[in-house]
Amino acid sequence: MQDFIFVRCNARYVKVFFSEIIFIRSKGSYVQLVTERKVYLVLNRMGRLHKFLPAADFCRVHRSYIVALRKVAAFDNNWVWLDGPSPGRLLAPGLPSTKELPLGSAYRAAMQKAVPLLPNFHGPSSRRLKRAASALADQEEMMMG
């Protein structure tokens, strides 16, 4: 599989590497491909563009946003926070310095499925914690006394 796509921008086809894409934003009948070097404005629809992206590397997080999973620093039920530029690189002047994107409720499950999640351990109840602390204190008391 190729690691790039050609997009029509300003009457020519421009090669855009998937590894350079930070996120994609829908703007009416256009989409913006936001990379670390440039923003490309492309006449196309979000759904059509999403079909050309590698599913393992990109996730639709809102009806207006697709994010590169390697750029995701954190997410919760409502927001996706992005990492800054790659080490040693600065965003080109004029690029949007977006740090967070909305996470639509319809896309939440897709986001959780797209990344490896360590399931939470539903830890001991407070009653068990108190009993364990009490047992430890009793043991220490017996050892001391």
Salt bridges, closest charged atoms under 4 A:
GLU20 OE1 - ARG37 NH2 3.13
GLU36 OE2 - LYS71 NZ 3.27
GLU36 OE1 - ARG89 NH1 3.14
